[in-house]
Amino acid sequence: MKVYRWFASRRLEKLFHLPLSRAGFLKLLAAVSGLFLFARRSGALALGSLGKTLDPRPARAAKTDCQLAAAKGENPDRLTRRAVEALGGIARFVRPGDVVVVKPNIGWDRTPEQAANTNPEVVAALVSLCREAGAKAVKVFDNPCNDARRTYANSGIQEAVRKAGGQIYYVSDWNFLTARFPCGSLMDGWPLYRDAVACDCFINVPVAKHHGLTRLTLSMKNLMGVCGGRRGSMHQEIDEKLVDVTAFIRPNLTVIDAYRILLRHGPTGGDVADVEPKHLVIASADPVLADAYAATLFGLEPESIGYIRLGAKRGLGSLDLKTADIQTFRV
């Protein structure tokens, strides 16, 4: 073993306090490899990205015809199109030549009927709308909790996106970069997915469902899917962290899939008895208002959801449903 002889000739066994026999050398190699892989998976090291950082997405405000639109009916595609149309149309958000990210929830190995992931027809409708507006590329991805191959396929989103002409792909560890959050942020130094930041338009499209920790998964909670590192540690002081991520990503458009909502045992779900059909799609340029409206579908006051309350306090949007210009439609 030439590598072993090179190490031994330089007496590096004294440095590592290991007798550098062949067995000792192999132990050293295994230890270094394990440390390297741990650092990479924890987000401390992004291979190919050393020294690179991400700045917050620039704001690109859109003037809309109303603050929030909610369309109710039987066809998810038509509901999505009608809700976006009521805001003024997709052209208010997507310009010709734009690179667009459509970020659904594809976190779980579940079927559409189990309502743990975003409805594939809602996602496909948004991809089609972006292409009709002249988008250069429409990218769809998530950082799932279950196996990505199974979540993408069994959710129905992979096939729906491909048929609509979008690009759906798995996230890569190489593409998570350290994000430059404001000093003092609990997310400072956290790795985010480059494609979620390096886009012209970001459309956040979660499913509305129960969550055991935050009570609800809505648009701000859905942005955990652009975060890398050890995401389990995000659960500490999670509301503040979700608000910080929302302020960093600055979604241009939020579309909440409430065609079916998961009332219990979220976020994973699995039992269709926990699912209630609402046949509703919500659209807004204001992520706080969209989440506030969706919270009422569960019989909850928006102020009772920590990240909604903090998002409004931080100026990311409004939770005042009484004064907001809200348009509802039957499709």
KAGISUL-V435401 format. One record per backbone hydrogen bond with DSSP energy under -1.0 kcal/mol. NH is the residue of the N-H (numbers start at 1). CO is the residue of the C=O. If there is no record, write none. Layout:
NH,CO ; NH,CO
This chain:
5,1 ; 6,2 ; 7,3 ; 8,4 ; 9,5 ; 11,8 ; 12,7 ; 14,11 ; 16,12 ; 18,13 ; 21,19 ; 25,21 ; 26,22 ; 27,23 ; 28,24 ; 29,25 ; 30,26 ; 31,27 ; 32,28 ; 33,29 ; 34,30 ; 35,31 ; 36,32 ; 37,33 ; 38,34 ; 39,35 ; 40,36 ; 41,37 ; 42,38 ; 44,39 ; 45,39 ; 49,46 ; 52,49 ; 54,178 ; 57,248 ; 65,87 ; 67,325 ; 68,325 ; 69,283 ; 70,327 ; 71,281 ; 72,329 ; 73,279 ; 79,75 ; 80,76 ; 81,77 ; 82,78 ; 83,79 ; 84,80 ; 85,81 ; 86,82 ; 88,85 ; 89,84 ; 92,89 ; 93,90 ; 94,90 ; 97,134 ; 98,95 ; 100,137 ; 101,201 ; 102,139 ; 103,203 ; 110,108 ; 114,111 ; 115,112 ; 118,105 ; 123,119 ; 124,120 ; 125,121 ; 126,122 ; 127,123 ; 128,124 ; 129,125 ; 130,126 ; 131,127 ; 132,128 ; 133,129 ; 134,131 ; 135,130 ; 136,98 ; 137,98 ; 139,100 ; 140,167 ; 145,107 ; 146,107 ; 151,147 ; 152,148 ; 153,149 ; 154,150 ; 155,151 ; 156,153 ; 158,152 ; 160,156 ; 161,157 ; 162,158 ; 163,159 ; 164,160 ; 166,161 ; 167,138 ; 169,140 ; 175,172 ; 176,173 ; 177,192 ; 179,190 ; 180,54 ; 181,179 ; 185,182 ; 188,185 ; 189,179 ; 190,187 ; 192,177 ; 193,226 ; 194,175 ; 196,193 ; 197,194 ; 198,194 ; 199,197 ; 200,99 ; 201,99 ; 203,101 ; 204,253 ; 205,103 ; 208,257 ; 209,217 ; 210,262 ; 211,215 ; 215,211 ; 216,214 ; 217,209 ; 222,218 ; 224,221 ; 225,222 ; 226,223 ; 227,224 ; 228,191 ; 231,229 ; 233,230 ; 234,231 ; 235,232 ; 236,233 ; 241,237 ; 242,238 ; 243,239 ; 244,240 ; 245,241 ; 246,242 ; 247,243 ; 248,244 ; 249,245 ; 250,246 ; 252,202 ; 253,202 ; 254,284 ; 255,204 ; 256,282 ; 257,206 ; 258,280 ; 261,276 ; 262,208 ; 263,274 ; 269,265 ; 274,271 ; 275,272 ; 276,261 ; 278,259 ; 279,259 ; 281,71 ; 282,256 ; 283,69 ; 284,254 ; 290,286 ; 291,287 ; 292,288 ; 293,289 ; 294,290 ; 295,291 ; 297,294 ; 298,295 ; 299,296 ; 300,295 ; 304,301 ; 305,302 ; 309,305 ; 310,306 ; 311,307 ; 312,308 ; 313,309 ; 314,310 ; 315,312 ; 316,311 ; 321,319 ; 326,324 ; 327,68 ; 329,70 ; 331,72
